[in-house]
Amino acid sequence: MDVIHHFFNNCGAYWANMVLVVMSKRSLCGLGYRILKSRL
């Protein structure tokens, strides 16, 4: 039971990390796009 609980905790943390990374990348892309647009 402990092993399963530990696995799900790690899995949740892993997916939360992935979502955060994807979101930060998207916001960075959006920022870069806005900067390029304002310069053109």
ROZARO-189167 format. One line per 5 residues: for each residue x, y, z of N, C-alpha, C, CB. Coordinates in steps of 0.02 Angstrom, whole numbers, plus 50000, padded with zeros to 5 digits. Glycine has a CB too. Example, Ala and Ser with C-alpha at 12.3 -4.5 7.8 and 13.67 -1.06 7.14 Angstrom:
<atoms>
50660/49716/50390/50615/49775/50390/50660/49835/50390/50565/49776/50452 | 50642/49888/50354/50684/49947/50357/50645/50002/50394/50704/49970/50286
</atoms>
This chain:
<atoms>
50042/49940/50000/50000/50000/50000/50044/50063/50000/49953/50000/50061 | 50096/50063/50040/50141/50121/50043/50175/50133/49976/50195/50110/50097 | 50194/50079/49943/50228/50085/49878/50181/50118/49827/50251/50016/49853 | 50118/50096/49826/50070/50124/49778/50059/50198/49793/50003/50085/49782 | 50052/50214/49858/50041/50283/49878/50101/50326/49857/50030/50288/49955
50160/50300/49868/50222/50336/49850/50224/50347/49775/50284/50296/49874 | 50207/50296/49737/50207/50300/49664/50160/50354/49639/50189/50233/49632 | 50099/50355/49668/50050/50405/49646/50072/50475/49665/49982/50390/49676 | 50104/50482/49723/50130/50548/49744/50182/50572/49693/50161/50544/49815 | 50229/50528/49675/50281/50546/49627/50250/50561/49559/50332/50490/49620
50202/50520/49539/50170/50529/49474/50134/50597/49472/50119/50472/49460 | 50099/50614/49526/50064/50678/49529/50113/50736/49525/50024/50683/49593 | 50169/50731/49561/50219/50784/49560/50249/50790/49490/50275/50770/49612 | 50261/50733/49458/50289/50732/49390/50243/50768/49341/50303/50660/49367 | 50178/50751/49343/50131/50781/49296/50122/50855/49311/50064/50746/49299
50122/50873/49376/50115/50944/49394/50175/50982/49366/50111/50953/49472 | 50234/50953/49370/50295/50984/49343/50288/50993/49267/50357/50941/49359 | 50265/50941/49233/50257/50944/49161/50210/51000/49141/50231/50876/49133 | 50153/51005/49176/50104/51056/49161/50134/51125/49171/50040/51048/49204 | 50171/51133/49227/50203/51198/49241/50253/51216/49186/50238/51197/49310
50293/51167/49165/50343/51179/49113/50309/51200/49048/50387/51117/49102 | 50257/51163/49029/50222/51179/48966/50191/51248/48970/50167/51126/48952 | 50160/51264/49027/50128/51329/49034/50180/51385/49032/50089/51333/49100 | 50237/51375/49065/50289/51427/49065/50318/51436/48995/50345/51410/49116 | 50325/51381/48959/50351/51386/48890/50302/51424/48847/50364/51315/48861
50238/51410/48856/50187/51444/48815/50187/51518/48831/50118/51414/48827 | 50192/51535/48895/50191/51606/48913/50253/51641/48887/50186/51615/48990 | 50310/51605/48887/50372/51633/48860/50365/51644/48785/50433/51587/48874 | 50335/51596/48751/50324/51604/48678/50278/51663/48666/50294/51539/48648 | 50226/51669/48706/50179/51725/48699/50214/51792/48710/50121/51718/48748
50258/51794/48760/50296/51855/48774/50341/51872/48716/50338/51847/48839 | 50378/51823/48690/50422/51835/48633/50383/51858/48572/50461/51771/48616 | 50325/51828/48562/50282/51848/48505/50260/51920/48512/50220/51801/48499 | 50240/51940/48573/50218/52009/48585/50275/52058/48574/50190/52016/48656 | 50334/52039/48598/50392/52084/48590/50408/52092/48515/50455/52056/48628
50408/52037/48478/50421/52041/48406/50369/52084/48372/50422/51970/48375 | 50306/52074/48391/50252/52112/48360/50259/52186/48373/50184/52087/48386 | 50277/52204/48435/50283/52275/48452/50343/52307/48417/50290/52284/48529 | 50394/52267/48400/50453/52295/48367/50440/52304/48292/50514/52249/48377 | 50398/52263/48263/50385/52268/48191/50338/52325/48174/50357/52202/48165
</atoms>
